[in-house]
Amino acid sequence: MRDRVKAGGSLLLIADHAPMGAANQILARRFGVDMRSAYTSDRVNYDKESGNNSFLVYTRDNGLLMNHPITKGRDPSERINRVMTFTGQSIKGPEGSAVLLRLADTAKDVPPPSQADIQAAIERARQGGGSQGQVPPGMNLPPGATAARVQLPENAGISAAGRAQGIAMGFGKGRVVVLGEAAMLSAQLAGPNGMKFGMNRPGIDNRQLALNIMHWISGLLK
């Protein structure tokens, strides 16, 4: 894969929250990309509607959505202004790579919980204390404990400052985009209330982001 991209191919590598990062680390390292294989949260730059501090918001106003041909598009109709991610990991590209989705200094990476932590959080959720559970959203939750109610603890983890959830780079004659979260380019409904995840969530530009990424790695976007 590395040689193919270097010779002029392209690669879109998407690795979600733990443990998915661990499965992709070997390939990522071939392109100089570090994956932390954790759960990234931010107590400041998250989606207030869901109340989930791992649903991260990237805008031009908060300075976390960076300028790049992918975020600019070919004309104003393709310009990206707001992107959301839905519980992912942090990544860090090599020197010379361009950041698309920059994590704020307030972002943290929370290591995967132990099985004991998972069971304890599930029990708390069953007893009505799901909002303080330590189980990452969507992970082994009982009925009624939705992703919006179970969030990552604010005092856990290590700093993710200087890292990202999306990068782009040239590699030899080819192009590479790496994302640290997968649901942003999906279209899902979750929980009993059918919460919208990914490209079908209103008020965000994730669908256009997906198109722009494909245009850039194909060479249509310069």
Secondary structure as UniProt FT lines:
FT   HELIX           2..6
FT   TURN            7..8
FT   STRAND          10..14
FT   TURN            18..19
FT   HELIX           20..30
FT   TURN            31..32
FT   STRAND          34..35
FT   STRAND          39..42
FT   STRAND          46..47
FT   TURN            48..51
FT   STRAND          52..59
FT   TURN            60..63
FT   HELIX           69..72
FT   HELIX           76..78
FT   STRAND          82..86
FT   STRAND          91..92
FT   TURN            95..96
FT   STRAND          98..102
FT   TURN            105..106
FT   STRAND          107..110
FT   HELIX           115..126
FT   TURN            127..128
FT   HELIX           130..132
FT   TURN            137..138
FT   TURN            143..144
FT   TURN            147..149
FT   TURN            154..155
FT   STRAND          158..159
FT   TURN            161..162
FT   STRAND          164..171
FT   TURN            172..173
FT   STRAND          174..179
FT   HELIX           183..185
FT   STRAND          187..190
FT   TURN            191..194
FT   STRAND          195..198
FT   TURN            199..200
FT   TURN            202..203
FT   HELIX           206..218
//
